[in-house]
Amino acid sequence: MIEKLSKKAVAWLLNAGAISADDCELYEYAVYSVLFTLTPLSWVFIIGLILGMPLQGVLFLLPFLFIRKFSGGFHFKSPAACFVTSITVLTLFLLMIRYVLFQQLYIVCSVAVVISIVSLFLLSPIDSEARRLSLKEEKVFRKAVIIISLLVFSIYVLLMVLNCYYYAVPIGAGLILPAFLQLPCLFIKIFRLQNA
Amino acid sequence: MKTLKSTINKIIPAVTACLTFVLFVSANSNSSLMIHQPKAPKGIERFSKIK
């Protein structure tokens, strides 16, 4: 479905003379990336609205998007499996934010945030078969993860100190999720090392 | 119908610019946001600033 839409959009751009025939593959990739990213994100926003926490949904997504872009992590080969898992994981995280806020589990949340930051510093960046990184890219992305994570963590600490838990917890969750999505890669690596 | 067509034609440069920006971001970052990474096409390196 998304692939067909991407092809149609690129054909439209090509017919309009906006892109050259050589660039079709590149722009198909761009349209595909946009549509594939926007669908689960829109879903989270809708779920956030239903749960009465649209702002928390946005605050959760923003740090996640920026960190995940550089940290990398687990990816499914199949788009369908990814789509279902992404929506499930994002919805579960929204429900977890709600639970933490209701139960006032702020210390547990802070411990998870600190562990996630340490994990992000140690494991990032993780590349994938579809996107192999050069040594230079690894260095640059590692720096980017450290800078963004520290910035987000500072905002989290500040909001916690100011007792603004309704904003701090979703931002903390935005730090936990990219670290959580790196764990399967670590397990796969350990499993491969044990079987080597 | 004509007005609709001309309006659509007017947004084409903006759409192309947005998609070019997406290619720039993809070339200069590690991963897609979701749990599926589409295979990056070869020509994407020309958008990369990390040489």
gemmi code that builds the backbone of each chain (N, CA, C; Angstrom):
import gemmi

chains = {
    "A": [
        ("MET", (0.839, -1.211, 0.000), (0.000, 0.000, 0.000), (0.879, 1.269, 0.000)),
        ("ILE", (1.785, 1.330, 1.002), (2.680, 2.495, 1.104), (3.618, 2.537, -0.104)),
        ("GLU", (4.045, 1.344, -0.543), (4.944, 1.264, -1.701), (4.248, 1.791, -2.957)),
        ("LYS", (2.968, 1.383, -3.114), (2.204, 1.837, -4.286), (2.028, 3.349, -4.256)),
        ("LEU", (1.705, 3.857, -3.066), (1.521, 5.312, -2.916), (2.803, 6.059, -3.254)),
        ("SER", (3.944, 5.493, -2.792), (5.241, 6.129, -3.056), (5.502, 6.190, -4.560)),
        ("LYS", (5.214, 5.073, -5.228), (5.466, 5.014, -6.680), (4.591, 6.032, -7.407)),
        ("LYS", (3.309, 6.139, -6.970), (2.388, 7.077, -7.622), (2.845, 8.522, -7.404)),
        ("ALA", (3.278, 8.813, -6.179), (3.716, 10.183, -5.858), (4.936, 10.550, -6.695)),
        ("VAL", (5.850, 9.596, -6.847), (7.072, 9.871, -7.616), (6.752, 10.008, -9.108)),
        ("ALA", (5.802, 9.205, -9.584), (5.392, 9.321, -10.991), (4.800, 10.708, -11.240)),
        ("TRP", (4.045, 11.199, -10.270), (3.450, 12.548, -10.371), (4.554, 13.618, -10.443)),
        ("LEU", (5.560, 13.479, -9.584), (6.676, 14.447, -9.585), (7.468, 14.374, -10.888)),
        ("LEU", (7.625, 13.143, -11.383), (8.376, 12.940, -12.632), (7.625, 13.570, -13.813)),
        ("ASN", (6.309, 13.322, -13.864), (5.494, 13.885, -14.952), (5.485, 15.408, -14.920)),
        ("ALA", (5.569, 15.956, -13.696), (5.556, 17.413, -13.553), (6.933, 18.010, -13.845)),
        ("GLY", (7.915, 17.145, -14.045), (9.274, 17.614, -14.367), (10.039, 18.102, -13.146)),
        ("ALA", (9.547, 17.755, -11.949), (10.206, 18.230, -10.721), (11.453, 17.411, -10.394)),
        ("ILE", (11.473, 16.155, -10.832), (12.649, 15.303, -10.595), (13.049, 14.622, -11.903)),
        ("SER", (14.300, 14.168, -11.962), (14.739, 13.459, -13.170), (14.490, 11.962, -13.010)),
        ("ALA", (14.485, 11.254, -14.116), (14.220, 9.810, -14.093), (15.269, 9.077, -13.252)),
        ("ASP", (16.495, 9.589, -13.227), (17.574, 8.944, -12.459), (17.315, 9.000, -10.951)),
        ("ASP", (16.574, 10.021, -10.538), (16.344, 10.220, -9.093), (15.082, 9.529, -8.576)),
        ("CYS", (14.371, 8.823, -9.463), (13.096, 8.204, -9.070), (13.251, 7.303, -7.847)),
        ("GLU", (14.287, 6.454, -7.858), (14.484, 5.494, -6.759), (14.702, 6.237, -5.432)),
        ("LEU", (15.499, 7.308, -5.514), (15.793, 8.102, -4.313), (14.522, 8.713, -3.731)),
        ("TYR", (13.714, 9.309, -4.596), (12.507, 9.992, -4.106), (11.444, 8.985, -3.661)),
        ("GLU", (11.433, 7.804, -4.280), (10.514, 6.747, -3.815), (10.873, 6.384, -2.374)),
        ("TYR", (12.176, 6.285, -2.116), (12.675, 5.982, -0.764), (12.249, 7.081, 0.214)),
        ("ALA", (12.344, 8.339, -0.255), (11.975, 9.474, 0.612), (10.482, 9.432, 0.948)),
        ("VAL", (9.633, 9.230, -0.084), (8.175, 9.194, 0.159), (7.836, 8.016, 1.060)),
        ("TYR", (8.455, 6.879, 0.781), (8.210, 5.665, 1.584), (8.577, 5.927, 3.052)),
        ("SER", (9.737, 6.541, 3.275), (10.191, 6.821, 4.644), (9.199, 7.740, 5.360)),
        ("VAL", (8.750, 8.775, 4.652), (7.819, 9.732, 5.269), (6.515, 9.027, 5.641)),
        ("LEU", (5.939, 8.298, 4.683), (4.645, 7.649, 4.941), (4.770, 6.580, 6.022)),
        ("PHE", (5.859, 5.833, 5.966), (6.047, 4.737, 6.924), (6.260, 5.274, 8.334)),
        ("THR", (6.827, 6.467, 8.438), (7.059, 7.070, 9.756), (5.794, 7.755, 10.263)),
        ("LEU", (5.106, 8.439, 9.347), (3.948, 9.232, 9.776), (2.784, 8.368, 10.268)),
        ("THR", (2.614, 7.178, 9.685), (1.443, 6.377, 10.046), (1.446, 5.985, 11.528)),
        ("PRO", (2.501, 5.351, 12.052), (2.470, 5.020, 13.489), (2.458, 6.258, 14.388)),
        ("LEU", (3.132, 7.334, 13.936), (3.165, 8.555, 14.752), (1.766, 9.169, 14.869)),
        ("SER", (1.030, 9.164, 13.757), (-0.345, 9.675, 13.797), (-1.178, 8.811, 14.733)),
        ("TRP", (-0.902, 7.516, 14.692), (-1.619, 6.574, 15.558), (-1.391, 6.942, 17.031)),
        ("VAL", (-0.133, 7.208, 17.382), (0.197, 7.566, 18.768), (-0.540, 8.840, 19.170)),
        ("PHE", (-0.593, 9.787, 18.240), (-1.267, 11.046, 18.545), (-2.759, 10.788, 18.789)),
        ("ILE", (-3.355, 9.919, 17.969), (-4.788, 9.604, 18.132), (-5.021, 8.888, 19.469)),
        ("ILE", (-4.141, 7.910, 19.772), (-4.265, 7.183, 21.051), (-4.089, 8.168, 22.216)),
        ("GLY", (-3.135, 9.092, 22.048), (-2.911, 10.120, 23.071), (-4.167, 10.948, 23.292)),
        ("LEU", (-4.821, 11.294, 22.200), (-6.070, 12.071, 22.295), (-7.142, 11.268, 23.018)),
        ("ILE", (-7.261, 9.977, 22.656), (-8.277, 9.104, 23.280), (-8.006, 8.975, 24.781)),
        ("LEU", (-6.723, 8.833, 25.143), (-6.357, 8.663, 26.559), (-6.362, 10.002, 27.316)),
        ("GLY", (-6.619, 11.077, 26.571), (-6.651, 12.401, 27.194), (-5.258, 12.920, 27.518)),
        ("MET", (-4.263, 12.486, 26.766), (-2.890, 12.938, 27.009), (-2.163, 13.242, 25.686)),
        ("PRO", (-2.746, 14.114, 24.831), (-2.078, 14.405, 23.547), (-0.731, 15.097, 23.726)),
        ("LEU", (-0.653, 16.013, 24.708), (0.611, 16.732, 24.938), (1.692, 15.758, 25.410)),
        ("GLN", (1.294, 14.836, 26.301), (2.250, 13.833, 26.792), (2.737, 12.968, 25.627)),
        ("GLY", (1.829, 12.677, 24.685), (2.195, 11.883, 23.504), (3.288, 12.592, 22.699)),
        ("VAL", (3.106, 13.893, 22.497), (4.087, 14.679, 21.721), (5.413, 14.762, 22.485)),
        ("LEU", (5.315, 15.016, 23.815), (6.538, 15.126, 24.628), (7.307, 13.810, 24.656)),
        ("PHE", (6.593, 12.711, 24.558), (7.225, 11.383, 24.531), (7.895, 11.148, 23.175)),
        ("LEU", (7.204, 11.552, 22.099), (7.720, 11.264, 20.752), (8.952, 12.095, 20.392)),
        ("LEU", (8.961, 13.369, 20.795), (10.054, 14.261, 20.351), (11.456, 13.747, 20.705)),
        ("PRO", (11.744, 13.480, 22.013), (13.107, 12.968, 22.302), (13.354, 11.611, 21.652)),
        ("PHE", (12.298, 10.776, 21.602), (12.451, 9.451, 20.979), (12.895, 9.598, 19.520)),
        ("LEU", (12.222, 10.492, 18.781), (12.537, 10.664, 17.358), (13.976, 11.121, 17.152)),
        ("PHE", (14.392, 12.121, 17.943), (15.743, 12.674, 17.757), (16.818, 11.658, 18.145)),
        ("ILE", (16.602, 10.935, 19.250), (17.640, 9.985, 19.692), (17.680, 8.775, 18.764)),
        ("ARG", (16.504, 8.244, 18.438), (16.427, 7.038, 17.606), (17.073, 7.262, 16.227)),
        ("LYS", (16.940, 8.480, 15.714), (17.513, 8.800, 14.393), (19.020, 8.547, 14.372)),
        ("PHE", (19.684, 8.744, 15.525), (21.142, 8.573, 15.564), (21.575, 7.290, 16.280)),
        ("SER", (20.762, 6.837, 17.244), (21.195, 5.680, 18.038), (21.034, 4.369, 17.269)),
        ("GLY", (20.000, 4.298, 16.420), (19.727, 3.047, 15.726), (19.185, 2.015, 16.691)),
        ("GLY", (19.126, 0.780, 16.244), (18.623, -0.271, 17.115), (17.953, -1.360, 16.311)),
        ("PHE", (17.040, -2.034, 16.960), (16.430, -3.212, 16.335), (15.494, -2.818, 15.186)),
        ("HIS", (15.599, -3.580, 14.087), (14.692, -3.383, 12.945), (14.203, -4.732, 12.449)),
        ("PHE", (12.907, -4.792, 12.144), (12.377, -5.989, 11.496), (12.673, -5.923, 10.010)),
        ("LYS", (12.775, -7.099, 9.369), (12.963, -7.089, 7.917), (11.627, -6.819, 7.225)),
        ("SER", (10.547, -7.328, 7.837), (9.240, -7.176, 7.198), (8.559, -5.872, 7.645)),
        ("PRO", (8.089, -5.059, 6.682), (7.408, -3.809, 7.053), (6.130, -4.062, 7.855)),
        ("ALA", (5.409, -5.164, 7.527), (4.143, -5.432, 8.221), (4.388, -5.725, 9.700)),
        ("ALA", (5.396, -6.575, 9.971), (5.732, -6.911, 11.366), (6.156, -5.651, 12.102)),
        ("CYS", (6.916, -4.813, 11.406), (7.391, -3.566, 12.017), (6.223, -2.666, 12.359)),
        ("PHE", (5.298, -2.566, 11.427), (4.159, -1.674, 11.595), (3.354, -2.049, 12.841)),
        ("VAL", (3.028, -3.341, 12.937), (2.227, -3.832, 14.075), (3.018, -3.640, 15.376)),
        ("THR", (4.300, -4.029, 15.366), (5.117, -3.927, 16.588), (5.289, -2.470, 17.010)),
        ("SER", (5.548, -1.589, 16.022), (5.734, -0.165, 16.348), (4.503, 0.379, 17.048)),
        ("ILE", (3.341, 0.113, 16.465), (2.090, 0.633, 17.036), (1.872, 0.049, 18.437)),
        ("THR", (2.154, -1.255, 18.596), (1.960, -1.905, 19.901), (2.901, -1.300, 20.949)),
        ("VAL", (4.192, -1.196, 20.578), (5.189, -0.685, 21.541), (4.868, 0.761, 21.927)),
        ("LEU", (4.542, 1.587, 20.928), (4.248, 2.998, 21.212), (3.000, 3.127, 22.096)),
        ("THR", (1.982, 2.320, 21.816), (0.757, 2.357, 22.637), (1.069, 1.900, 24.060)),
        ("LEU", (1.851, 0.814, 24.197), (2.213, 0.312, 25.530), (2.969, 1.371, 26.330)),
        ("PHE", (3.859, 2.089, 25.641), (4.623, 3.143, 26.329), (3.702, 4.275, 26.794)),
        ("LEU", (2.716, 4.612, 25.955), (1.763, 5.656, 26.369), (0.985, 5.198, 27.606)),
        ("LEU", (0.576, 3.929, 27.606), (-0.164, 3.396, 28.765), (0.735, 3.367, 29.998)),
        ("MET", (2.031, 3.062, 29.770), (2.977, 3.030, 30.893), (3.155, 4.427, 31.493)),
        ("ILE", (3.227, 5.427, 30.617), (3.353, 6.826, 31.092), (2.148, 7.152, 31.981)),
        ("ARG", (0.971, 6.759, 31.515), (-0.267, 7.005, 32.267), (-0.216, 6.309, 33.630)),
        ("TYR", (0.274, 5.047, 33.612), (0.346, 4.254, 34.853), (1.332, 4.893, 35.841)),
        ("VAL", (2.507, 5.297, 35.326), (3.528, 5.918, 36.190), (2.983, 7.204, 36.814)),
        ("LEU", (2.264, 7.984, 36.006), (1.706, 9.240, 36.519), (0.627, 8.980, 37.579)),
        ("PHE", (-0.221, 7.970, 37.331), (-1.297, 7.668, 38.290), (-0.760, 7.090, 39.594)),
        ("GLN", (0.252, 6.214, 39.463), (0.804, 5.543, 40.648), (1.949, 6.345, 41.277)),
        ("GLN", (2.302, 7.437, 40.648), (3.392, 8.308, 41.113), (4.705, 7.544, 41.311)),
        ("LEU", (5.047, 6.743, 40.325), (6.270, 5.922, 40.389), (7.463, 6.712, 39.830)),
        ("TYR", (7.704, 7.871, 40.385), (8.711, 8.769, 39.811), (10.147, 8.269, 40.037)),
        ("ILE", (10.374, 7.606, 41.178), (11.736, 7.110, 41.449), (12.062, 5.971, 40.481)),
        ("VAL", (11.095, 5.075, 40.298), (11.295, 3.950, 39.352), (11.577, 4.510, 37.964)),
        ("CYS", (10.810, 5.518, 37.580), (10.970, 6.138, 36.252), (12.378, 6.745, 36.128)),
        ("SER", (12.824, 7.446, 37.178), (14.139, 8.099, 37.121), (15.268, 7.067, 37.031)),
        ("VAL", (15.125, 5.962, 37.785), (16.145, 4.896, 37.720), (16.200, 4.334, 36.292)),
        ("ALA", (15.016, 4.097, 35.696), (14.960, 3.563, 34.323), (15.589, 4.550, 33.334)),
        ("VAL", (15.379, 5.839, 33.561), (15.941, 6.861, 32.666), (17.469, 6.840, 32.745)),
        ("VAL", (18.007, 6.765, 33.984), (19.475, 6.761, 34.155), (20.077, 5.505, 33.498)),
        ("ILE", (19.449, 4.345, 33.749), (19.948, 3.096, 33.133), (19.918, 3.226, 31.601)),
        ("SER", (18.845, 3.822, 31.074), (18.702, 3.966, 29.616), (19.800, 4.850, 29.042)),
        ("ILE", (20.118, 5.942, 29.764), (21.169, 6.841, 29.266), (22.511, 6.113, 29.219)),
        ("VAL", (22.819, 5.377, 30.296), (24.089, 4.626, 30.324), (24.116, 3.631, 29.159)),
        ("SER", (22.984, 2.943, 28.959), (22.889, 1.958, 27.883), (23.066, 2.636, 26.514)),
        ("LEU", (22.433, 3.799, 26.335), (22.555, 4.525, 25.054), (24.003, 4.939, 24.800)),
        ("PHE", (24.694, 5.400, 25.868), (26.099, 5.816, 25.726), (26.971, 4.624, 25.338)),
        ("LEU", (26.674, 3.461, 25.934), (27.532, 2.292, 25.702), (27.272, 1.640, 24.343)),
        ("LEU", (26.003, 1.585, 23.921), (25.661, 0.792, 22.730), (25.563, 1.598, 21.428)),
        ("SER", (25.337, 2.889, 21.532), (25.089, 3.680, 20.307), (26.382, 3.982, 19.548)),
        ("PRO", (26.313, 4.099, 18.252), (25.165, 3.783, 17.395), (25.179, 2.312, 16.959)),
        ("ILE", (23.989, 1.779, 16.728), (23.878, 0.409, 16.214), (23.400, 0.504, 14.769)),
        ("ASP", (24.170, -0.052, 13.855), (23.738, 0.010, 12.450), (22.961, -1.250, 12.080)),
        ("SER", (22.438, -1.253, 10.871), (21.639, -2.411, 10.432), (22.116, -2.852, 9.055)),
        ("GLU", (21.601, -3.994, 8.618), (21.989, -4.521, 7.300), (21.640, -3.532, 6.192)),
        ("ALA", (20.503, -2.857, 6.359), (20.038, -1.930, 5.325), (20.791, -0.608, 5.344)),
        ("ARG", (21.485, -0.320, 6.456), (22.216, 0.959, 6.546), (23.486, 0.721, 7.356)),
        ("ARG", (24.572, 0.411, 6.648), (25.862, 0.201, 7.291), (26.545, 1.558, 7.491)),
        ("LEU", (27.182, 1.723, 8.644), (27.814, 3.010, 8.958), (29.315, 2.948, 8.725)),
        ("SER", (29.864, 4.087, 8.269), (31.326, 4.184, 8.166), (31.856, 4.538, 9.552)),
        ("LEU", (33.168, 4.466, 9.744), (33.769, 4.791, 11.050), (33.486, 6.237, 11.440)),
        ("LYS", (33.574, 7.129, 10.424), (33.320, 8.548, 10.663), (31.874, 8.750, 11.121)),
        ("GLU", (30.954, 8.072, 10.428), (29.534, 8.195, 10.787), (29.305, 7.691, 12.217)),
        ("GLU", (29.952, 6.578, 12.563), (29.803, 6.031, 13.924), (30.196, 7.072, 14.968)),
        ("LYS", (31.334, 7.740, 14.720), (31.827, 8.749, 15.670), (30.849, 9.912, 15.782)),
        ("VAL", (30.397, 10.397, 14.618), (29.499, 11.563, 14.603), (28.166, 11.220, 15.286)),
        ("PHE", (27.607, 10.049, 14.974), (26.298, 9.681, 15.527), (26.386, 9.415, 17.030)),
        ("ARG", (27.529, 8.872, 17.458), (27.737, 8.619, 18.886), (27.726, 9.949, 19.651)),
        ("LYS", (28.437, 10.919, 19.087), (28.469, 12.262, 19.696), (27.061, 12.840, 19.733)),
        ("ALA", (26.329, 12.690, 18.621), (24.966, 13.239, 18.532), (24.070, 12.616, 19.602)),
        ("VAL", (24.192, 11.292, 19.795), (23.366, 10.604, 20.804), (23.703, 11.139, 22.191)),
        ("ILE", (25.011, 11.290, 22.473), (25.427, 11.759, 23.807), (24.891, 13.182, 24.048)),
        ("ILE", (25.053, 14.049, 23.068), (24.612, 15.451, 23.239), (23.089, 15.521, 23.419)),
        ("ILE", (22.346, 14.849, 22.531), (20.869, 14.919, 22.603), (20.379, 14.293, 23.912)),
        ("SER", (20.956, 13.121, 24.274), (20.514, 12.438, 25.506), (20.763, 13.313, 26.724)),
        ("LEU", (21.941, 13.944, 26.784), (22.256, 14.793, 27.942), (21.326, 16.004, 28.006)),
        ("LEU", (21.036, 16.553, 26.832), (20.128, 17.701, 26.777), (18.731, 17.296, 27.270)),
        ("VAL", (18.236, 16.181, 26.766), (16.900, 15.701, 27.168), (16.896, 15.346, 28.656)),
        ("PHE", (17.994, 14.729, 29.120), (18.087, 14.351, 30.539), (18.066, 15.601, 31.433)),
        ("SER", (18.761, 16.664, 30.991), (18.763, 17.917, 31.768), (17.340, 18.465, 31.892)),
        ("ILE", (16.601, 18.429, 30.775), (15.206, 18.917, 30.793), (14.377, 18.048, 31.743)),
        ("TYR", (14.620, 16.737, 31.686), (13.896, 15.787, 32.557), (14.152, 16.111, 34.033)),
        ("VAL", (15.441, 16.292, 34.389), (15.811, 16.569, 35.780), (15.191, 17.897, 36.238)),
        ("LEU", (15.287, 18.892, 35.373), (14.739, 20.215, 35.707), (13.234, 20.119, 35.979)),
        ("LEU", (12.517, 19.429, 35.115), (11.066, 19.296, 35.282), (10.726, 18.496, 36.541)),
        ("MET", (11.549, 17.477, 36.846), (11.327, 16.678, 38.061), (11.525, 17.547, 39.307)),
        ("VAL", (12.604, 18.355, 39.276), (12.896, 19.230, 40.425), (11.757, 20.240, 40.621)),
        ("LEU", (11.187, 20.684, 39.501), (10.087, 21.661, 39.580), (8.728, 20.988, 39.824)),
        ("ASN", (8.760, 19.665, 40.083), (7.540, 18.868, 40.307), (6.571, 18.871, 39.117)),
        ("CYS", (7.092, 19.082, 37.906), (6.242, 19.041, 36.705), (6.251, 17.611, 36.159)),
        ("TYR", (5.718, 16.686, 36.960), (5.795, 15.264, 36.598), (5.048, 14.939, 35.298)),
        ("TYR", (3.959, 15.666, 35.026), (3.163, 15.371, 33.829), (3.925, 15.663, 32.533)),
        ("TYR", (4.979, 16.463, 32.637), (5.807, 16.729, 31.448), (7.101, 15.912, 31.513)),
        ("ALA", (7.608, 15.716, 32.747), (8.895, 15.022, 32.907), (8.790, 13.543, 32.521)),
        ("VAL", (7.724, 12.877, 32.995), (7.616, 11.420, 32.763), (7.577, 11.066, 31.261)),
        ("PRO", (6.740, 11.760, 30.431), (6.785, 11.415, 28.997), (8.141, 11.681, 28.367)),
        ("ILE", (8.819, 12.757, 28.805), (10.155, 13.046, 28.245), (11.128, 11.924, 28.648)),
        ("GLY", (11.011, 11.461, 29.893), (11.832, 10.332, 30.358), (11.558, 9.082, 29.542)),
        ("ALA", (10.265, 8.853, 29.237), (9.896, 7.681, 28.425), (10.504, 7.778, 27.032)),
        ("GLY", (10.624, 9.012, 26.535), (11.259, 9.231, 25.229), (12.737, 8.887, 25.234)),
        ("LEU", (13.345, 8.855, 26.423), (14.747, 8.415, 26.554), (14.831, 6.895, 26.713)),
        ("ILE", (13.820, 6.352, 27.401), (13.847, 4.904, 27.693), (13.608, 4.080, 26.415)),
        ("LEU", (12.650, 4.530, 25.577), (12.282, 3.722, 24.404), (13.434, 3.450, 23.424)),
        ("PRO", (14.222, 4.463, 23.013), (15.330, 4.121, 22.089), (16.340, 3.158, 22.704)),
        ("ALA", (16.560, 3.278, 24.044), (17.480, 2.344, 24.713), (16.868, 0.945, 24.722)),
        ("PHE", (15.568, 0.881, 24.975), (14.854, -0.402, 24.997), (14.924, -1.086, 23.623)),
        ("LEU", (14.840, -0.283, 22.553), (14.855, -0.857, 21.198), (16.255, -1.290, 20.757)),
        ("GLN", (17.268, -0.963, 21.580), (18.627, -1.437, 21.265), (18.895, -2.799, 21.907)),
        ("LEU", (18.099, -3.122, 22.942), (18.362, -4.369, 23.692), (18.305, -5.634, 22.834)),
        ("PRO", (17.294, -5.780, 21.931), (17.289, -7.005, 21.107), (18.601, -7.189, 20.331)),
        ("CYS", (19.208, -6.067, 19.877), (20.474, -6.158, 19.126), (21.575, -6.712, 20.023)),
        ("LEU", (21.560, -6.265, 21.301), (22.567, -6.737, 22.253), (22.393, -8.244, 22.494)),
        ("PHE", (21.136, -8.681, 22.670), (20.863, -10.105, 22.893), (21.283, -10.934, 21.683)),
        ("ILE", (20.987, -10.420, 20.475), (21.354, -11.144, 19.245), (22.879, -11.277, 19.170)),
        ("LYS", (23.596, -10.196, 19.528), (25.063, -10.185, 19.479), (25.620, -11.231, 20.463)),
        ("ILE", (25.072, -11.235, 21.684), (25.536, -12.189, 22.703), (25.257, -13.617, 22.235)),
        ("PHE", (24.052, -13.832, 21.681), (23.652, -15.162, 21.201), (24.603, -15.636, 20.103)),
        ("ARG", (24.954, -14.723, 19.173), (25.857, -15.079, 18.059), (27.258, -15.403, 18.579)),
        ("LEU", (27.712, -14.610, 19.579), (29.044, -14.839, 20.150), (29.106, -16.193, 20.839)),
        ("GLN", (28.011, -16.555, 21.533), (27.976, -17.836, 22.240), (27.978, -19.014, 21.275)),
        ("ASN", (27.338, -18.808, 20.104), (27.230, -19.894, 19.128), (28.366, -19.908, 18.114)),
        ("ALA", (29.276, -18.922, 18.222), (30.381, -18.844, 17.245), (31.434, -19.904, 17.545)),
    ],
    "B": [
        ("MET", (-11.809, 22.521, -11.737), (-10.827, 21.462, -12.010), (-9.453, 22.062, -12.369)),
        ("LYS", (-9.540, 23.122, -13.222), (-8.293, 23.778, -13.664), (-7.584, 24.432, -12.480)),
        ("THR", (-8.420, 25.053, -11.588), (-7.848, 25.741, -10.422), (-7.158, 24.723, -9.520)),
        ("LEU", (-7.824, 23.569, -9.364), (-7.261, 22.510, -8.521), (-5.917, 22.045, -9.075)),
        ("LYS", (-5.893, 21.864, -10.415), (-4.659, 21.405, -11.062), (-3.532, 22.418, -10.886)),
        ("SER", (-3.883, 23.698, -11.075), (-2.832, 24.737, -10.954), (-2.367, 24.857, -9.510)),
        ("THR", (-3.295, 24.647, -8.545), (-2.897, 24.688, -7.131), (-1.944, 23.532, -6.823)),
        ("ILE", (-2.297, 22.346, -7.337), (-1.438, 21.167, -7.114), (-0.057, 21.407, -7.734)),
        ("ASN", (-0.055, 21.980, -8.952), (1.220, 22.248, -9.612), (2.076, 23.250, -8.840)),
        ("LYS", (1.376, 24.158, -8.113), (2.117, 25.162, -7.354), (2.843, 24.541, -6.157)),
        ("ILE", (2.267, 23.471, -5.606), (2.900, 22.882, -4.399), (4.014, 21.889, -4.751)),
        ("ILE", (4.141, 21.563, -6.029), (5.169, 20.582, -6.430), (6.587, 20.974, -5.962)),
        ("PRO", (7.018, 22.233, -6.164), (8.378, 22.578, -5.689), (8.533, 22.388, -4.182)),
        ("ALA", (7.470, 22.722, -3.422), (7.533, 22.568, -1.966), (7.631, 21.088, -1.585)),
        ("VAL", (6.845, 20.254, -2.265), (6.876, 18.808, -1.999), (8.262, 18.259, -2.305)),
        ("THR", (8.809, 18.666, -3.465), (10.144, 18.184, -3.859), (11.193, 18.634, -2.840)),
        ("ALA", (11.074, 19.879, -2.382), (12.045, 20.399, -1.395), (11.950, 19.591, -0.090)),
        ("CYS", (10.722, 19.298, 0.348), (10.544, 18.508, 1.587), (11.166, 17.124, 1.431)),
        ("LEU", (10.933, 16.505, 0.269), (11.468, 15.150, 0.045), (12.998, 15.180, -0.041)),
        ("THR", (13.544, 16.246, -0.624), (15.002, 16.383, -0.684), (15.557, 16.515, 0.737)),
        ("PHE", (14.832, 17.248, 1.589), (15.243, 17.392, 2.986), (15.210, 16.025, 3.701)),
        ("VAL", (14.180, 15.220, 3.397), (14.087, 13.873, 3.983), (15.303, 13.043, 3.571)),
        ("LEU", (15.698, 13.173, 2.291), (16.873, 12.431, 1.801), (18.134, 12.906, 2.521)),
        ("PHE", (18.235, 14.227, 2.737), (19.391, 14.793, 3.442), (19.454, 14.244, 4.874)),
        ("VAL", (18.289, 14.239, 5.551), (18.237, 13.734, 6.938), (18.592, 12.237, 6.957)),
        ("SER", (18.033, 11.481, 6.012), (18.304, 10.029, 5.971), (19.791, 9.760, 5.732)),
        ("ALA", (20.401, 10.551, 4.841), (21.810, 10.327, 4.517), (22.726, 10.704, 5.679)),
        ("ASN", (22.247, 11.618, 6.539), (23.082, 12.093, 7.642), (22.624, 11.589, 9.005)),
        ("SER", (21.861, 10.511, 9.008), (21.473, 9.897, 10.284), (21.542, 8.381, 10.134)),
        ("ASN", (21.337, 7.714, 11.265), (21.589, 6.284, 11.305), (20.397, 5.452, 10.878)),
        ("SER", (19.257, 5.753, 11.482), (18.194, 4.765, 11.423), (16.875, 5.419, 11.077)),
        ("SER", (15.962, 4.599, 10.550), (14.597, 5.099, 10.415), (13.983, 5.079, 11.814)),
        ("LEU", (12.899, 5.803, 11.990), (12.358, 5.949, 13.337), (11.658, 4.686, 13.816)),
        ("MET", (11.055, 3.978, 12.889), (10.261, 2.816, 13.280), (11.113, 1.555, 13.249)),
        ("ILE", (10.449, 0.420, 13.544), (11.220, -0.810, 13.709), (11.401, -1.525, 12.364)),
        ("HIS", (11.468, -0.757, 11.289), (11.789, -1.341, 9.975), (12.671, -0.333, 9.250)),
        ("GLN", (13.775, -0.842, 8.708), (14.703, 0.055, 8.014), (14.671, -0.279, 6.533)),
        ("PRO", (14.049, 0.581, 5.707), (14.081, 0.289, 4.271), (15.505, 0.420, 3.745)),
        ("LYS", (15.847, -0.403, 2.758), (17.208, -0.385, 2.197), (17.453, 0.966, 1.521)),
        ("ALA", (18.524, 1.631, 1.962), (18.823, 2.948, 1.404), (19.336, 2.806, -0.025)),
        ("PRO", (18.802, 3.589, -0.992), (19.310, 3.502, -2.364), (20.734, 4.046, -2.451)),
        ("LYS", (21.456, 3.610, -3.500), (22.888, 3.936, -3.600), (23.171, 5.438, -3.700)),
        ("GLY", (22.366, 6.132, -4.476), (22.629, 7.551, -4.727), (22.505, 8.448, -3.511)),
        ("ILE", (22.052, 7.875, -2.399), (21.789, 8.706, -1.215), (23.073, 9.318, -0.648)),
        ("GLU", (24.223, 8.698, -0.956), (25.496, 9.208, -0.395), (25.761, 10.646, -0.819)),
        ("ARG", (25.212, 11.037, -1.965), (25.515, 12.401, -2.441), (24.864, 13.472, -1.557)),
        ("PHE", (23.914, 13.047, -0.692), (23.292, 13.988, 0.239), (24.032, 14.021, 1.578)),
        ("SER", (25.013, 13.132, 1.741), (25.698, 13.025, 3.024), (26.766, 14.109, 3.192)),
        ("LYS", (26.801, 14.680, 4.389), (27.818, 15.689, 4.708), (28.951, 15.048, 5.509)),
        ("ILE", (28.767, 13.762, 5.866), (29.795, 13.080, 6.659), (30.643, 12.246, 5.710)),
        ("LYS", (31.769, 12.781, 5.333), (32.636, 12.080, 4.360), (33.818, 11.444, 5.079)),
    ],
}
model = gemmi.Model(1)
for chain_id, residues in chains.items():
    chain = gemmi.Chain(chain_id)
    for i, (resn, *xyz) in enumerate(residues, 1):
        res = gemmi.Residue()
        res.name, res.seqid = resn, gemmi.SeqId(i, " ")
        for name, pos in zip(("N", "CA", "C"), xyz):
            atom = gemmi.Atom()
            atom.name, atom.element = name, gemmi.Element(name[0])
            atom.pos, atom.b_iso = gemmi.Position(*pos), 0.0
            res.add_atom(atom)
        chain.add_residue(res)
    model.add_chain(chain)
structure = gemmi.Structure()
structure.add_model(model)
structure.setup_entities()
